[in-house]
Amino acid sequence: AQSNVVGRCLQCSQPWDDYGARLRCSLCRQLVLVCDSCASPSVVPSLVCSLCTKRTAKAQACRPVPGVCNGSLGLQEGSESRRLRILCLHGFRQTASNFKGRTNAFCKKLRDL
């Protein structure tokens, strides 16, 4: 009887389903599947899961737009800046005034952004 192995090694793509080595993605710290033959100490610091690989590919596909952005998340120097706005919602058993009091210190630190 053949066992059903669902996963594959991140490095060599061989069928593998054991997280025993407890190796993690260097970006998001998610557990990754790496077989025993690929789990060398030189490979461990550079492991990147498939989700992070897709995210970095999308980020590299972003091209700078002249006069608007410089390719990063910020605006270009000299262009009109926009104020950062963050939406926070209080929980079911909390009032808006109570939540405002708890997040006031956080708001003061973000005031200059």
WOQUITA-V208187 format. One record per residue. N is the residue number from 0. RES is the residue in three letters. OMEGA is omega in radians with two decimals (NA if undefined). NEAR is the number of other C-alpha atoms within 10 Angstrom. Layout:
# WOQUITA-V208187
N,RES,OMEGA,NEAR ; N,RES,OMEGA,NEAR
This chain:
# WOQUITA-V208187
0,ALA,-3.13,3 ; 1,GLN,3.14,4 ; 2,SER,3.13,5 ; 3,ASN,3.09,9 ; 4,VAL,-3.04,11 ; 5,VAL,-3.03,8 ; 6,GLY,3.10,15 ; 7,ARG,3.09,17 ; 8,CYS,-3.12,19 ; 9,LEU,-3.07,18 ; 10,GLN,-3.01,15 ; 11,CYS,3.11,12 ; 12,SER,3.04,12 ; 13,GLN,3.11,13 ; 14,PRO,-3.10,16 ; 15,TRP,-3.11,18 ; 16,ASP,-3.10,16 ; 17,ASP,3.08,16 ; 18,TYR,-3.04,13 ; 19,GLY,-3.13,10 ; 20,ALA,3.12,13 ; 21,ARG,3.12,11 ; 22,LEU,-3.05,17 ; 23,ARG,3.05,20 ; 24,CYS,-3.10,19 ; 25,SER,-3.13,15 ; 26,LEU,-3.04,13 ; 27,CYS,3.11,11 ; 28,ARG,3.07,12 ; 29,GLN,3.10,14 ; 30,LEU,3.11,14 ; 31,VAL,3.10,22 ; 32,LEU,3.07,24 ; 33,VAL,-3.11,30 ; 34,CYS,-3.08,22 ; 35,ASP,-3.11,12 ; 36,SER,3.14,9 ; 37,CYS,-3.03,14 ; 38,ALA,3.10,16 ; 39,SER,-3.13,11 ; 40,PRO,3.13,8 ; 41,SER,-3.12,9 ; 42,VAL,-3.00,11 ; 43,VAL,-3.11,15 ; 44,PRO,-3.05,13 ; 45,SER,-3.14,12 ; 46,LEU,3.10,19 ; 47,VAL,-3.10,19 ; 48,CYS,-3.09,19 ; 49,SER,3.12,11 ; 50,LEU,3.13,12 ; 51,CYS,3.08,15 ; 52,THR,3.10,12 ; 53,LYS,3.14,10 ; 54,ARG,-3.13,11 ; 55,THR,3.08,10 ; 56,ALA,3.09,11 ; 57,LYS,-3.13,10 ; 58,ALA,3.13,12 ; 59,GLN,3.12,9 ; 60,ALA,3.11,10 ; 61,CYS,-3.14,10 ; 62,ARG,3.10,11 ; 63,PRO,3.09,12 ; 64,VAL,-3.09,10 ; 65,PRO,3.10,9 ; 66,GLY,-3.12,12 ; 67,VAL,-3.13,14 ; 68,CYS,-3.12,15 ; 69,ASN,-3.14,14 ; 70,GLY,3.07,16 ; 71,SER,-3.12,11 ; 72,LEU,-3.09,7 ; 73,GLY,3.08,11 ; 74,LEU,3.12,15 ; 75,GLN,3.10,17 ; 76,GLU,3.14,11 ; 77,GLY,3.12,8 ; 78,SER,-3.11,10 ; 79,GLU,-3.13,10 ; 80,SER,3.10,11 ; 81,ARG,-3.12,9 ; 82,ARG,3.11,9 ; 83,LEU,3.10,9 ; 84,ARG,-3.13,9 ; 85,ILE,3.11,8 ; 86,LEU,3.08,4 ; 87,CYS,3.14,9 ; 88,LEU,3.11,10 ; 89,HIS,-3.10,12 ; 90,GLY,-3.05,9 ; 91,PHE,-3.07,6 ; 92,ARG,-3.11,5 ; 93,GLN,3.12,10 ; 94,THR,-3.13,10 ; 95,ALA,-3.13,11 ; 96,SER,3.09,9 ; 97,ASN,3.13,10 ; 98,PHE,3.12,14 ; 99,LYS,3.10,15 ; 100,GLY,-3.13,10 ; 101,ARG,-3.08,11 ; 102,THR,-3.08,11 ; 103,ASN,3.14,10 ; 104,ALA,3.10,10 ; 105,PHE,3.13,11 ; 106,CYS,3.12,12 ; 107,LYS,-3.14,9 ; 108,LYS,-3.13,9 ; 109,LEU,-3.02,11 ; 110,ARG,-3.08,10 ; 111,ASP,-3.10,8 ; 112,LEU,NA,9
